[in-house]
Amino acid sequence: MNGYLLAKSLDKIKKDKFLANSLILFCGSLLVGVVNYLYQFLMARMLTVAAYGELQSLLAIFAVTAIPTAALSTVLVKYTADFKAKDRLNKIYSLFLLLTKKTSAAAIIFFVIFVIFSGYIAGFLNLGSVFPLIILGITFLFGFSSSINSGILRGLQKFKELSIISIISAFLKILFAVLLVKLGFVINGAVGAVTLSALIGYFISFYPIKFLFRRQKEEVQVKEILQYSFPVFFTLLFTALLCSADIILVKHFFSTQTAGEYGALTMLGHIIFFMTGPVAGVMFPMAADAHSSLNHPAKILKKAIFLTVFIGLAIVFFYFFIPDFIIKILIGSKFLLIGKYLGWFGLSMFLYSLVTLFSTYFLSVGKARGAYLVGAGALLQIIFISVFHSNLWQIIWIMNAVMLLILLLLISYFIRIYYLCPKR
């Protein structure tokens, strides 16, 4: 009986393209998440609490500064999905050539600017050296080109290939991190592993798109793409600030010990986003495809909401009821002091996952106003944390309140535009 039900469930998933793609990307992302967690697990044990706090703040800076490349990738997902829906692969190839050429100079400029300001950033974060920041900055030199490849892969819905590349990169990151930290490079080694693994992942990403190189060049409308790029950039910037600004501000306002503990807390909380993120990743190209094909993309959003709520609430439940057990298993007993915060911080990350899901949906159907709602919330969060930071409880309550406010605003916006989405 159980075997019959399992076979029936698998058959249903195969017939539903959204569920099938979600399962592929979810399994791949789950494995990547486990490997990335192992990186965090090993660094939490190999580095001191203070050094681990530095690593988390550096990764938060990396997440914010990587917004231009993430925006480029997201733009490519939409336009690749649109061209794929219309069977215009020549335009995908032309878009690849055009953007790869245009972003080469931008990559060098970004790197130089980042190096110039690295001293100021290191001072704000109370870092002992600028070298970890410069090592992270090297990713700018190939980050734009890498984002072009990954955006095309997502737009073509090659989730299996994308997952394999991500898994390889994640394993290499652990290998390099352990080796470099053992050799005495400490924080430079932990950060250098991120850069090296990303570089190798970029080279591998050419293989699944090599079929495009047999295509012919065709004119593409650059102006339209640039117009769409602005809301994408601001949406990703604001959602990244929502998830990263707290880490940066805690590193600035609190002691190195407290910042290290908060870094561990955020690592555990972000597991919720890592687990639910693949749902939004699958939804974006499929909703864009449906929108371009004059189907109703809101049906895909409803499925994505269900999966996100199911996964997110399940993790939050465990964070509230067995926090100490989770902390001991995942990052070690030296971080047990954060147990009292874990459930509530996890709740804020669950709300953040839903905010990201709605923001991603609005981008897929070309609705830019959602970005401004997220931006207002991100600014509000930064202001409140800058004013109220007596203890970590204040940070966590601010996070929850702001996330809930943004989510309610996005839901209201969705209700307004729902009937405006194209139908079959």
N, C-alpha and C positions, 0 to 999 in steps of 0.2 A: 504493500500500500504506500509506504513512504517513498519507495523507488518510483512508483507511478506518479506521485505528486511532484517529486523532484523533476522527473522528465517532463511533466506537463508545464512546470514553472519555467524550466529552461527553454522549452519550445515557445512559450509566451514571450520570453525575453528576446529570443532570436527574431521574432516577428515584429517586435517593437524596436525601431531603430534607435530611439532615444535611450531606452533601457539597455540595449545591447552596447551602444557606445559608452554609456555611463558605466556599465560593468567593466568594460575594457579599461577605460581611463581610471576608474575607481581602483581596480586591482593594481594597475601600474602605479598609480599615485600612492596607494596604500603601501606598496613595497618601497617606493621612493621615500615615503614618509617614515617608514620603519628604519630605513638606512640613514636618513637624515637625523632621525632621533638618536640612532646609535652614535652618530658624529657628536651630537650634543651630549649624549650620555658619557662618551669617552672624554670629551673636553671638560665636562663638569668634574670628572674625577682626576684628570691629569693636570688641570689648572687650579690655582687657588680660587677662592670665592671672589676675590677682588678682580683677578684676571678674567674670570668667567663673566663677570659683570662688564668688563671692557669689551669682551668678545661680543656680547649681546648688543651693546650700544653701537659697536662697529657694524654689525649686521643690520641694525635698524637704520643707520646712516646709508648703508648700501641699498637697502630697500627703497629709501626715498630718492637717492640719486639715480637709481635705475629706472625711474619713472619714464624718462624720454624713450628708452629702448622698449619698455613694456607698452607704452602708448603706440609706438611704431608697430609692434607685433600685433596689438589688438586691431589697429586699422587694417593691417594686412589680412587678419582673420575675416573681417567683414567683407572686404573687397574680393578676396580669394573665394569666399563662400558664394558671393554674388556671381562672379564669373563662372564658377563651377556649376551653379544652378542653370546658367545659360549656355554651358558647354563651350566656353571661350577660353581655352587653356593658353592660347597665344598671348592674351592679355595678362594672364598670371605671370608668364615668363617675362614679358616686357616690364611688368611692375617690379619683378625681382631685379632685373638689370638696372632699371632706373634708380630705384631706391638704394641699391648697393653702391652705386656710383656716387649718388648725392650725399650719402651719409658718411663716406670715408673721411672727408675733411672735417665734418662735424665731430666725429669721434676723437680726432686729434685735438680739436679746440676744447672739447669737454674735458679731456684728460689734463691739458695744460691749466685750465681754470681750476680744476679740482686740486691740482698740486699746489697752485698759488695760495689757495684758501685752506689748505690742509693744516697749516699752523694754527689758524684761528679756530678751526673745528676741534683740533686736539686740545686746545686750551679750554674751550667750552665744555668738553666732555671730561676734562681733568685727566687726559691721557699722558703717559710718560714719554711718548715718542710719536712722531708723525709717520714713521715707516709703515705701520699697519694700514694707515689710510692711503698711502701711496700705492701699496700693493693692491688694495681694493680698487684704486683708481685705474690700474692697468686694464681692468675689465672693460673700460670705456673704449679701448683701442679696437676691440673686436665685438663689443656688446651690441652695437647697432646691426652689424652683419648677422650675428647670431640670432637676433630677434626677428630679422627678416625671414630666415629659414624656418624658425619655429612657428611664426605666424602663418606662413604658407602651409606648413604641415597641418596645423589646426584647422585652417580654412578648408583644406582638402579632406578633412575628417580622417586623417591618417593617425588615429589615436594610438594604435598598436606600435607603430614605428616611433612616435613621440615618446611613448612610455619606455620603450627599450633604451632610447638615448638618455632619458632622464635617469634610468636605473644605473646605467653604466657610469654616468657622471657622478651619481651619488656614492657609488662604491669607490670610485677613484678619489673622491673627496676624503673619505675615511682613511684610505690607504696613505695618501699624502699627508694628512693631518697627523696621524699617529707617528709616521716616520719623521716628519719635520719637528714635531714637539719633542720626540725622544732624542733627536739630535741637538736639542737645546735652543731651538728657534722660538719656542714658547708661543706667545700671541702672534708673532709674525708667521710662524709655521701654521697655526690654526687658520689664519686669514689667507695665507698663501695657498693652502689646499683648496679653498673656494675658487680662487682665480685659476689655478691650474686645471681643475676638473671642468670648469666652465669652458676653458679654451679647447680641451680635447673633445667635449661634447659638441662644440661648434663645428669642428672638422668632421665629426661623424655625421652631423645633420645634413651634409651634402648628399649622402648616398640615397636616401629615399626620395629626393626631389630631382635626381639626375635625369629622369625622363623628360623634364621640362626643357632641358638644354637642346633637345631635338626640335623644339618649336620655333616658329618664326616671330620676329618682332612685329608688334602692332601698336598703334597709337593708343595711349590711355589719357584720361582727363585728370591731369595733376591738380588743377584748381579745386575740383570737387573733393579729391582726397585730402588736400590741405585743409579745406573747410571742415571736414569731418574730424581731422586730427586734433583740433583744438578742444572740443568737448571730451574726446577720449583722454587727452593729456590731463585735463583738469579732473576728470572723474578718477583716474588712476592716482593722481597726485593726492587728492583729498582722501581717498580710501586708504592709501598707504600711510598718510599722516595719522589717520584714525587709529591705525594699528601699530605705529612706530613712534609717534611723538611722545607718548607717555614714557617709553623706555629712555629716550634721549633726555627728557626733562628730569626724570628720576635720577639718571646718572649725573646730571648737573646739580640738582638740589640736595641730594642725599649723600650719605657717606658711602665709601666704596663697598663696605660690607652689606649695607642695605640695598645698594644698587645691584650687587651680585645676587642677593636673595630675590629681588624683583625680577632680575633677568631669568632666574630659574622658574619663577612663577609664570612669566610670559611664555617661556618655552613650553610649559605644560598646557597653558591656555591655548596656545596657537595650534596644538594638536587638533583641536576642534575644527579650526579653519583648514588645516591640512587634510582632514578627513572629508570635509564638505566641499572644499574647493573644486575637486574634479567635476562635481555636478554643474557648477557655473561654467567650467571649462567646456563641457559638452554642450550645455544649453546655448552658449553664445553663437557658434557657427550654425547650429541647427535652427535657432530662432531667426538668425539673419537670413538663412536659406529660405525658411518659411515666409518671412516678410517679403523677400525679393520675388518669391513665387506666388505672391498674393494669397497665401494660406493664412491661418490665424496662429501667430507665434505664442499667444497667451496660453494656449493648451500645453505647450512645452514648458512654460514658466510654472504652471500649476504642478506638473510632475516634479520639476526641480525643487519647488517649495516643499513638497511632501517628503522627498528624499533628504533634503537638508534638515528639516525639522526632526525627522526620525533619527538620523545619525547624531545630530547635535545634542538633542535632549537626552539621548542615551548616555553620552559621555558626561554631560553636566550632572546627571543623576549620580554617577559613580564619584564624581569630584566632590559632591556634597556629602556623601555617606561613607566613603572610605578614602579620604584624602591622604592620611598618613601612610596607609598601605601603598597607595599609588606612588607617593613621593619616595618611599624606601626602595621600591622596585625600580622606578624609572630614573631617579637622579641621586639617590643616596640619602642617608640619615642626616648628613650635615645641613640639609635644607628643610628639616622638619618644621622649622618655625613658620614656614609659609603655608602650612596645612590649613590654618583658620581662614586664609584668604582664597583658597583654591576654588571652592564652589562658586563664590560670587564673581571671581575673575573669569572663570569658565563661562558663566552666564553672559558676561559682557562680550566674550568672544563668539558665543552662539548668536547673539543679536548682531554682532559685526558680520557674521557669515550671511545672515539674511539681508543686511544692508548691501553687502557686496553682490549678492544674487540679484537684487532688484536693480542696482546700478548697472550691472552687466547686461541685464535684459533691456534697459532703456537704451544703452549703446547699440544693441543688436537691432533695434527697430528705429534708430535714428532720432531718439528723443533726448535732447541735450540738457533739459532743465533739471533733471535728476542730479546732475553733477553739482549744480549750485546749492542744492539742499544739503548734499554731503559736505560741500565746502564750508557752508555756514556752521555745520555741526563740528567739523574739524577745527575751525577757528575758535568756536565756543569751548571746545575741550582744552585747547592750548591755553586760552585765557584763564579758565577756571583752575587748571593745574598750576599755572604760574602764580596764581594768587593764593590758592588753598593747597598747601603741600606739607602740613604739619606731620602727617603720618601716612602710611600706605593705605589705610582705610579710606581716607579722603580721595586718593587717586582712584581707587576701585569704584567708589560710589559715583564719582564724576564720570568714569568710563561707562558704567551701566546707564546712568541717566541720559547721557548724550547719545549713546547707541539707540536707546529706546525712542528718544525724541526723533532722531533721524529716520528710524524705521517707520514710525507712524506717519511722518511726512511723506515718505516714499510710497507707502501704501495708499495714502490719499491721492497722490499724483497718479498712481497706477489706475485707481478707480476712475479718475477723470479721463484718462486717455484710452481706457480699455475698449470702449466702443468705437474709437477712432482707428483702431488697428485694422488693416485690410483683411477681408474675409474671402473665402474661396469664391 
